[in-house]
């Protein structure tokens, strides 16, 4: 499970571009993609992309050799903007953006303090503050109306929040019997998807709306826990289901069908869904417990899951490790390894 892992983005260094020592097999029934290295800020060595919008802008983070990070925004033509940090803070991470180019994320300092921010091109970065009674916050999602969602905490006691410029912060509460919560996504109508858990690690996902409160998403058959990661305009939710031991599985939840197991890909025993678009295409991460095999990015569409590494040119030099965002044009963003460096990528469907 990925309990309260900041944006769920731990990247293992890749040591091989092959699965099981052989050539990555090519998938034949899926669309192909070109791959673009989005680069990083001058003086930085690493970049990771976490989301994209309808215009092809991409949000993410650049890191230097010490691990210090700044949130960044890539334009659709490949330019990169340093979003810098909040006053009094040294670092930042970009988490999500909407079609207007508003960006949310978190800014932090060496003392362990971190605050959610919203950034716009005309005003720069604005501190959103925290839930009353809490000292820290981070924003993970933003919708077309500029409403945001995330979590606020003191030490290890996060609560999910909904934020708007009109009403400020709303504490979303937790599921019965669980103590903590963190919001992962928000859609056009203000539905927020969150995960709720307790100290023993029991985790469940819920949708919150301002008029009906919390709705438990239930369980994927055969699994005892789940953690949501994103929600689209029609209220479909994706995430991962897990047990105390054993592999995880990406899921897709719908209001009329509950949770569907999206499966995995040969060579990987676990999958986790990170994002989906309004067409129901899902992207995420494949993994297993075999030492030396890096994680791989996947796409799920038309009931078929494919390793994205099989859908790019075989001589690209990339290992696509995590797919973190997809827009309605089918552009996919994430991060992987190319020439020994961790870099943000954008995949564009072949024309």
N, C-alpha and C positions, 0 to 999 in steps of 0.2 A: 504493500500500500504506500501511497505517497502523501502521508499525513503532513499538511502544512509545510510542504516543500516549496520554497519560494518559486512560484510559476512552474514547478515540476520539471526543472531543466538541469539535471545532472548529466554531464556529457563525458563518457569514457573515451580515452584516447584509442583510436583505431590502429591496429597493427597489421591488418590484412584487408585487402579489398575483395577477398574471396570468401565464400562460405564453404567450410569443410576442406579448404585448401584447393578447391577447383574454381573454374570460371563461374561467375554468377550467371545462372540460366536466364535467358531472355523470355519475357512474357509476350505472348502472341496476340492476346485478345483485348488488350488495353491500349488507350491512346499513348503516344510517345510525347516526350517533353525535351525541350532544350533546357540547359542548366546555366545559370548566371551566378558568378561569385559577386556578392554585393559589396565586398571589401570591408574596410574598417577605417576608423579615424586615424589621422596622422599620429604616429607615436604609439599606437595601440597595435596589438598583435592578434587579437581574437575578436570575432563578432558572432552574434547569434540573433536570428530573427524569430519573433514571437507572434506576429500577426500582420495581416494585410487587409486593405479595403477595396472598394469597388473600382477606384481609380488606379490601383496598382501601387499605392504607397505602402511602405513596409516599416514596421516599428520593431525595435530590438535594442541590443546592448553591445557596446564595444568594451573590451577589457584589455588592460596592459599586462605586462609580464608579472606584476605583483598581485593581480586579481582585482585592482581598482577598476570600477566600471562607470560609464556614462551612458545614459539613454540616447538613442539615435533614431533619426527618421530618414529613411531612404525615399527619394522621390521616384516617380514612375520611370524617369529617364536615367536613374542610377546615381544621382547626386546624393550626398550624405550630409545631414545636419546634426551637429552636436547639440543636444537639448540641455546640456550642462546639469546643474543641480540646484536645489532650493537654497536660499540664503541660510547660512549656518550649517549646511550639509555639504559633504565633499563628493558623494557618489550618487548614482541614480541607475535605475533599470527601467526600460520601457516595456510595458506589458500588452497594451492594446490600443487601437485607434478606431475612429469611426470614419464615415465617408467624407466628413467635412475636414478631416485632418486633425481633429482633437485627439490628443494622446494622454493616456493615464499610465501610472506606474508607481514607483516608490523611490524616494530619495533618502539616503542614510549617511551616518557619520561613524567615526571610529569608536565613539562612546556607546554604540549599540542602539541609538535612537533612529527610528525610521518613520517617515510620514508619506502618505499618499499625495500624489500631485496630479494636476491636470495641466496640460501644456497646449497653447495655441500660438500660431505664428505671430499674431499681432501683440500678444501680451507676455509671451514666454511662459515660465513655469509658475503655477500658483499652488500653494499649500492648501490641501483640503481639510487639514486638521484631523481630529480623531472622534470616535464615539465618546460621549461624556463618561468620564471616569477611567479612560484609557490613555496611555501615553504614546502608543505606536499605532500606525495604520499603514496599509498598502492597498492600492487599487489594482484590480485584475481585469476589469472589463468596462466598456463604455458603449452606449447605444446611440442611434442617430440623433436622439434628442439631447444628448450630452449628459444623460443620467449615468452614474457609475456604480460599480459594486466592488466589494473587496472584503477585507477583514481588519479589525482593530484589536489590539492586545496590550497587555502590560509585559508579562514574560512569556508564559506558555498557556495563556487563557484566551485565545482569540474568539471573537464573535463576528459573524458575518454582518455586513452593512449594505444598505441601499443609500445612495447619495444623489441629491439633485440641488441645483442652484437655488431653487425656490424653498425647499423644506429642510435642507441640510441632511444630517445623518439619521437613519432609521436602523435600529437594532433588529435583525431578522429573527433572533431567538435561535433555539435548537430543537431537534426532534426529542420527543419524550424519552427520558432515560439516558440522554446524551448531554454532554456538558459544553462542548465547543463547536464552533462552526466557522467556515471560510467560504465566501462566495467566489465562484469561478467564472460565471457568465451572466450577461443580461441581454435581453432581446428588445426588439422595437417597441413592444407594448409594455415594457417595464417588468416582465417576468424575470426573476433572478434564480439561477440554479446554484445550489450550495451543497457542501458536504458537512455532515455533523458527526462528531465522534466523542469518545470518552478516553480516560487514561489507559484503559485496557486495550485500546486499539479497535474497538467495535465501531464501524463506520457505515453510515447510510447517507444517501443523497436525497435532497428535497427541492421542490420548486416553491418559491415565495411570490405571492402577488399582494398588492396593497389592499385588495378587497376581500380576499379569501384566506390570507395567511399562508401557512405551510401545508404542502402536500407531499407525503412520503412517496418516493418513486418505487418502493418495493425492492425485490431482489431478483437477480438473474438465477434461474433454476440451477441448482448445484453449487451455488456460491452463497456465502454468508455475509459478505461486505461489498460495498461499492463506493466509488468516489467519482463524482461528476466533474467534467472539465469545460463544457460549453453547451450553449443552447442557441437554436436558430429562430427565425421569425415566426415559424409555425409551432414553436414549442417543443420540437424534437431535442433530445438531450443525448450527449455522448459522454463516455468516461471509461473506467475500468472496474471490473468485478474481481474479487479475490476471496481467498480463504486464509486460514492461519498458515498453511503451507501450500506449496504447489504453484502451478502457473496462474497468471492473471489472464483475463480476457476482456478485450474491448467490447463495449455494449452500445447499442442504440436504443433509446427509450422513446416511445410515442404514447400519447394519451389514450389511444384506443387499442394498443397492442402490448403495452408494457415493455419489458426489456428483451432485446434480441441479442444473442451471442454472435458477434461478428467473426469469431474464429481466429485463425492465425495463418501463417504461411510455412510451407515445408522448410525445415532447418531452424525454426524458432518455435519455442513452446509457450511464449507469452506475447500478449498484445495489449496496448493501451491506446485509447482514442483521445486525441488532444483537441480536435476542432472539427467543425462541419460547416457547410454552407447551406443556403436556402434551397438547394436542389437535392439535399440529402447525401452529398458526397462527404465522406469522412476520411480524415487523415490522422496519423498517429505514429506509434513506435512499436517495433518488434524487438524482442529480446529473448535470451535463454540463459541457461546456467553453464554453458560451455566456455571455459577459459579461453580468451584470445579471439572470440567472435564478437565484433562490435554490434551495437544496436543498429537496426535499419529502419528507415522511414517507410510507411505504407500508405496506400490509398485504398479505400473500400467504396465501390460503387456498383450498382446493378447486382447486388448480392455477391460480389466477388472481391476478395482482398488480394492485392498485388504488392510485392516489394518494389518500391519506386526505383531502386537501383537497377532493376531489370528494364526500366522504361526510359532510360537516358542513354546517350551514346556510350558504347562500351569502352571507348578510349578517353572518356572525360577526365579520368583521374580522381573522381569523387567517390567517397563513401557517404551517402546521404543517411544520417543517423537518426534525426528526429524531424518529422513534419509537424509544424505547430499552427499553421493557418492555411485556409483556402477560401478564395472569394468565388462569387457566382460565375466569373469568367473561367474558372478552373485553374487560376494561377495558385501555386502552392509555395509556401515559404517554410523555412526551418533552418537547421544547421547540420553541418557534417564536417568531414575532413578532406582537404585537398592539398597536395604537396606538403603533408605533415602538419598543416595548420587548421585549426577549428575556425570555420567561416560560415557566415549566413549565406543562404542560397535562395534564389527564386527559380521555380520551374514554370515555364510557359508551354502550354499545349502546342504541339507541332501543328502547323497550318498546312 
